[in-house]
């Protein structure tokens, strides 16, 4: 049976599977996942950088100094955009072609595996109950009738609230409420069946609403001063993203003091958003924190 574990390369989004071939040869395979909430033409270039970083980390370890072959890496693009993925999945497509020259033999090339929720039917989202439930929520969050999202949340609520799935509840509900606002959030809360899941959902929604009000107060205090207003808005949003990310990762994986400091030190809203989006599909802490470059 394959064994899945963290790769020990916390700066990248990757998992490490230790398995064996039919000839009983030991084999290490990295599964590199890049999450996208919108199609991005530059994704294959980002994946190439991650792959090189993984190999750099692997070859720098004492036990691998005498390496002969590098471990395989399977790059995966995970997209939950309502738009179908339309960009190339081969790296060579990003390299400009030179007229009259055939440079294929000197151009790096690899293909990525695409998991595009926009074109996946619900029955194609995985056989495992937890995986299917989470992917259904993510599929219907940005596209489709509101009733489909409510149905997906009802199925997700049926997961047993073990310690691990309790953290999963927190991550998915936060992700949902960040993607929906106002009447939509109230509609979700009213539609959820009574019980522990609904109580947790109400607690998370209330916490996010309070954060939003605090950000509004910060903006109001500096009103009339264009520079101060912009800085206050940006600072409040960054601090909010840092806190949400820290809570989600703490609940799902746990955090060291150094990792908490790294989250608080990151001031890049795009990287913080990418890390927050990665909490739900990620299998290891390194996958999430790898977005904080």
C-alpha positions in Angstrom: 0.0 0.0 0.0 1.3 3.5 -0.8 2.2 5.7 2.1 1.3 9.4 2.0 3.2 11.8 4.1 4.6 15.3 4.2 7.7 15.8 2.0 9.8 17.7 4.5 9.9 20.6 2.0 7.6 23.1 3.8 8.3 25.9 1.4 6.5 24.1 -1.4 3.0 22.7 -2.1 3.8 19.0 -2.3 3.0 15.6 -0.9 5.3 12.6 -0.9 4.0 9.1 -1.7 6.3 6.2 -0.9 5.2 3.1 -2.9 6.7 0.3 -4.9 6.6 -1.0 -8.4 5.2 -4.4 -9.5 8.9 -5.6 -9.3 8.9 -4.5 -5.6 11.3 -1.6 -6.3 10.9 1.2 -3.8 9.7 4.4 -5.4 9.2 7.9 -4.2 6.7 10.1 -6.0 6.0 13.8 -5.3 2.5 15.0 -6.0 2.7 18.8 -6.5 -0.7 20.6 -6.3 -1.2 24.2 -7.5 -4.6 25.6 -6.6 -6.2 28.2 -8.9 -9.5 30.0 -8.3 -9.2 31.5 -11.8 -7.5 30.2 -15.0 -3.8 31.4 -15.2 -1.6 31.1 -18.3 1.6 31.3 -16.2 0.7 28.2 -14.0 3.1 25.8 -15.8 6.0 28.2 -15.2 5.1 28.4 -11.5 5.0 24.6 -11.4 8.4 24.3 -13.0 9.9 26.6 -10.3 8.2 24.5 -7.6 9.6 21.2 -9.1 13.1 22.6 -9.2 12.8 23.7 -5.6 11.6 20.2 -4.6 14.6 18.6 -6.3 16.9 21.1 -4.7 15.6 20.3 -1.3 15.7 16.6 -1.9 19.3 16.5 -3.2 20.6 18.8 -0.4 19.7 16.1 2.3 22.6 14.1 3.6 21.1 10.7 2.7 20.6 11.8 -0.9 24.0 13.4 -1.7 25.1 10.5 -3.8 21.9 10.5 -5.9 21.8 8.9 -9.3 18.1 9.6 -10.3 15.8 12.3 -9.1 12.4 11.3 -7.7 9.4 11.6 -10.1 7.1 14.6 -9.6 3.5 14.6 -10.8 2.3 18.2 -11.2 -1.4 18.8 -10.6 -3.4 21.9 -11.4 -6.5 22.2 -9.2 -9.1 24.7 -10.5 -12.4 25.6 -9.0 -13.1 28.6 -11.2 -16.6 28.7 -12.8 -14.7 29.2 -16.1 -13.3 26.1 -17.9 -9.5 25.9 -18.0 -8.4 27.0 -21.4 -4.6 27.4 -21.1 -1.9 25.0 -22.2 -1.0 22.1 -19.8 2.4 21.7 -21.5 5.3 23.9 -20.4 6.8 24.1 -23.9 3.7 26.0 -25.0 4.9 29.0 -22.9 8.3 29.2 -24.7 8.3 31.4 -27.8 9.1 29.5 -31.0 11.9 30.7 -33.2 11.2 30.8 -36.9 13.3 28.4 -38.9 14.7 26.7 -35.8 13.6 23.5 -34.2 14.4 24.0 -30.5 12.2 21.2 -29.1 15.2 19.1 -28.0 16.6 22.0 -26.0 13.4 23.2 -24.4 12.3 21.8 -21.1 8.9 20.2 -21.3 6.4 18.5 -19.0 2.7 18.1 -18.8 0.4 18.8 -15.8 -2.6 16.8 -14.7 -5.7 19.1 -14.6 -8.6 18.7 -12.0 -11.1 21.2 -13.4 -14.3 21.4 -11.3 -16.0 23.5 -14.0 -16.3 20.4 -16.2 -16.5 17.6 -13.7 -19.8 16.0 -12.8 -20.5 15.4 -9.2 -20.1 11.6 -9.7 -16.6 12.2 -11.0 -15.3 14.0 -7.9 -14.0 11.0 -6.1 -15.3 7.9 -4.3 -14.2 8.9 -0.8 -17.1 10.5 1.0 -15.1 13.4 2.5 -13.3 14.2 -0.8 -16.5 14.1 -2.8 -18.3 16.3 -0.2 -15.6 19.0 -0.1 -15.2 19.1 -3.9 -19.0 19.4 -4.4 -19.0 22.5 -2.1 -16.0 24.0 -4.0 -17.6 23.3 -7.4 -20.9 25.1 -6.6 -19.5 27.9 -4.6 -18.8 30.2 -7.6 -21.1 28.8 -10.2 -24.5 27.2 -10.6 -27.8 27.6 -8.8 -27.7 28.5 -5.1 -29.7 25.4 -4.3 -26.8 23.3 -5.6 -24.5 24.9 -3.1 -27.0 24.3 -0.3 -27.3 20.6 -1.3 -23.5 20.2 -1.3 -23.3 21.8 2.1 -25.9 19.5 3.5 -23.9 16.5 2.3 -20.7 18.0 3.7 -22.5 18.5 7.1 -23.0 14.7 7.3 -19.3 14.1 7.9 -18.5 12.9 11.4 -17.1 15.7 13.5 -13.9 13.9 14.4 -10.9 16.1 15.4 -9.6 16.1 11.9 -13.0 16.7 10.2 -13.8 19.4 12.8 -10.8 21.3 11.3 -12.2 20.5 7.9 -15.6 22.0 8.8 -13.8 25.2 9.9 -11.7 25.4 6.7 -14.6 24.8 4.3 -17.1 27.0 6.1 -14.6 29.9 6.2 -13.9 29.4 2.5 -17.6 29.4 1.7 -18.4 32.6 3.8 -15.5 34.4 2.3 -16.8 33.6 -1.2 -20.4 34.7 -0.3 -21.6 37.8 1.4 -24.7 39.4 2.9 -28.0 37.8 2.1 -26.3 34.8 0.6 -24.6 34.0 3.9 -27.9 34.4 5.8 -29.6 32.1 3.3 -27.0 29.4 3.9 -27.3 29.6 7.7 -31.1 29.4 7.5 -31.0 26.4 5.2 -28.6 24.4 7.3 -30.1 21.7 9.5 -30.0 22.3 13.2 -27.1 20.7 15.2 -23.4 21.0 15.7 -22.6 21.9 12.1 -25.0 24.8 12.0 -23.8 26.1 15.4 -20.2 26.0 14.1 -21.3 27.7 10.8 -23.0 30.5 12.8 -20.0 31.0 14.9 -17.7 31.3 11.9 -20.1 33.7 10.1 -20.4 35.9 13.1 -16.6 36.0 13.5 -16.0 37.0 9.9 -18.8 39.6 10.2 -17.1 41.2 13.2 -13.8 41.3 11.3 -15.5 43.1 8.5 -17.0 45.7 10.8 -13.6 46.2 12.4 -12.0 46.8 9.0 -14.8 49.3 8.3 -13.9 51.2 11.5 -10.3 51.4 10.5 -11.3 52.8 7.2 -13.6 55.3 8.7 -11.1 56.7 11.1 -8.8 57.8 8.3 -11.6 59.1 6.1 -10.7 62.3 4.4 -7.0 61.4 4.1 -6.6 59.5 0.9 -3.2 58.0 1.7 -4.2 57.1 5.2 -7.5 55.6 4.0 -5.7 53.3 1.5 -3.1 52.2 4.0 -5.7 51.5 6.7 -7.9 49.5 4.4 -4.9 47.5 3.2 -3.5 46.9 6.7 -6.9 45.8 8.0 -7.4 43.3 5.2 -3.9 41.9 5.5 -4.3 41.4 9.3 -7.7 39.7 8.7 -6.2 37.4 6.1 -3.3 36.5 8.5 -5.7 35.7 11.3 -8.0 33.6 9.2 -5.0 31.6 7.7 -3.5 31.1 11.1 -6.7 29.8 12.6 -7.4 27.4 9.7 -3.9 25.9 9.6 -3.9 25.6 13.4 -7.2 23.7 13.4 -6.3 21.4 10.6 -2.5 20.8 11.0 -1.2 22.6 14.0 1.4 25.5 14.0 4.8 26.0 15.4 5.8 29.5 16.8 8.1 30.0 13.8 5.2 29.3 11.4 2.9 31.7 13.2 5.6 34.4 12.9 6.0 33.6 9.2 2.3 34.1 8.6 2.3 37.4 10.6 5.3 38.6 8.7 3.8 38.0 5.3 2.2 41.3 3.9 1.3 40.0 0.5 -2.5 39.8 0.2 -2.3 37.6 -3.0 -0.1 35.1 -1.3 -2.3 35.0 1.8 -5.4 34.5 -0.3 -3.7 31.7 -2.2 -2.7 30.0 1.1 -6.3 30.3 2.5 -7.7 28.8 -0.7 -5.2 25.9 -0.4 -6.3 24.8 3.1 -9.3 22.8 2.0 -7.7 20.6 -0.7 -4.3 20.3 1.0 -3.0 17.2 2.7 -0.1 18.7 4.4 0.9 22.0 6.1 3.7 22.5 3.6 1.2 22.7 0.8 -0.5 25.7 2.4 2.5 27.6 3.7 4.3 27.0 0.4 2.2 29.9 -1.0 3.9 32.3 1.4 7.0 32.9 -0.6 
